[in-house]
Amino acid sequence: MNDGESAPVRWPDPIFSFVPRIQHGPLSMSEFTPPPHFISESSSPDSELESSVRTSLQKTGYHQLRRLDVVVEGGLVRLTGRLPQFYLLQLAQQAVMKTEGVLNLDNGIEIVRV
């Protein structure tokens, strides 16, 4: 690496494989320009999948599932929020995984007894 470039950071554990590689060194302005798919957020595949996931959660008929936070990134759905019963968590998981286009689910739902 004599030309001034640094090697990308390598994570020791494969669990971190989703973390973007970080490079050190001078950056040009073109590297700060977002890719075209971030320009139109309303028509991206992730926003369409998020809408489908929210619809699936609403169709369960349980109002608690409508209050969950849903974030979609490249087919990975992340659910966060609080539910009063483990049964509702299972319903949420099932509804999300049956939604077309979902590749994986990261469930960050907490069970909180009220």
Secondary structure as UniProt FT lines:
FT   TURN            2..3
FT   HELIX           14..16
FT   TURN            17..18
FT   HELIX           29..32
FT   HELIX           36..38
FT   HELIX           41..43
FT   HELIX           45..59
FT   HELIX           63..66
FT   STRAND          69..73
FT   TURN            74..75
FT   STRAND          76..83
FT   HELIX           86..97
FT   TURN            100..101
FT   STRAND          104..111
//
